[in-house]
Amino acid sequence: MVKYLHGYDSREQQRLIDQAGFLAPLIFPSVDFFGCKKLLEIGSGVGAQTAVLLGLFPDLQITSVDFSETQLAKAAENLKGFSDRVTLVCQDAEKLQLEERFDAVFICWALEHITDPQTVMKRVREHLLPGAKIHITEVFNSTFYYQPESPALAYYYRVYNEQQIGFGGNPDVGSQLGNLLTHAGFRDIKISHGGFHLDQSQAEELGRFIAFWKILMKSGAPGLLESGAISQFEIDAMESDLDRILADENAVFFYQFVHANATV
Ligand SMILES: C[S@@+](CC[C@H](N)C(=O)[O-])C[C@H]1O[C@@H](n2cnc3c(N)ncnc32)[C@H](O)[C@@H]1O
């Protein structure tokens, strides 16, 4: 059994591509790599965010590190038009060891899955040139709030987060970004928040984010079913609760992730 919350099947790989497009307007306004030449990306998955970075910053050469051969094979396919600007490296970020030194780092939705994010930050720091910039965006799952009360969603969310913790991850790692960067020796650390606070005043947006959330929640379903942590009935009930939130006249749907920008 793969000890990774989302797994590596083709549906999950496509989800990462869709997610990168959907969330890009919430992430990239706080990313500034203008003037940078060599970027290190940690936990790059199928290259979904790499493609966004390549488009936004045409001067960047990117080295993308992931410890999954399956993800990197898909990344090679997704980024084939950019083979002159991207190097894909299969390594565990906790043991990062590269010859090159970088003036930029991008990490998104990866530290949450890593057992020792502090070691990763120290390793990353060792690979940077003076003045290098880092951007991190990570989850802060305890911020999820909704109305009306939705017991099946609450149960599924608890089990989903427990599964991630059981695999050595941290669904609230976003809350620790300032500490992780400080202890790794970064400076000029700026923490900000992104996410959504939706209700019936933005019904269309509420529908879009609830549809997104269903897909995100279900990305954990194969692993949760396999480990026996959840039943198909409970997955369906979670989806029905999300439909009920969308239909409720007093619906609230709120979540905050965390951005950190810093330099060395
Ligand atoms: C949720 S995906 C995010 C991928 C990409 N950053 C994105 O936003 O589309 C997390 C990725 O981190 C990778 N990963 C998890 N732990 C890792 C580690 N210790 N070293 C390298 N990659 C890791 C996984 O294989 C997975 O591809």
The ligand as an ORCA input file, in Angstrom:
! r2SCAN-3c Opt
* xyz 0 1
  C      -0.107     16.978     -3.624
  S       1.256     16.662     -4.668
  C       1.597     18.306     -5.186
  C       2.338     18.360     -6.471
  C       2.590     19.769     -7.009
  N       3.366     20.572     -6.094
  C       1.295     20.440     -7.335
  O       0.876     21.353     -6.604
  O       0.663     20.032     -8.324
  C       2.600     16.317     -3.534
  C       3.832     15.730     -4.225
  O       4.889     15.695     -3.245
  C       5.628     14.513     -3.474
  N       6.374     14.191     -2.254
  C       5.861     13.841     -1.050
  N       6.843     13.616     -0.161
  C       8.014     13.846     -0.825
  C       9.393     13.780     -0.457
  N       9.772     13.422      0.790
  N      10.327     14.082     -1.386
  C       9.962     14.442     -2.638
  N       8.681     14.511     -3.056
  C       7.716     14.215     -2.157
  C       4.585     13.468     -3.867
  O       5.156     12.377     -4.573
  C       3.634     14.301     -4.703
  O       3.952     14.216     -6.068
*
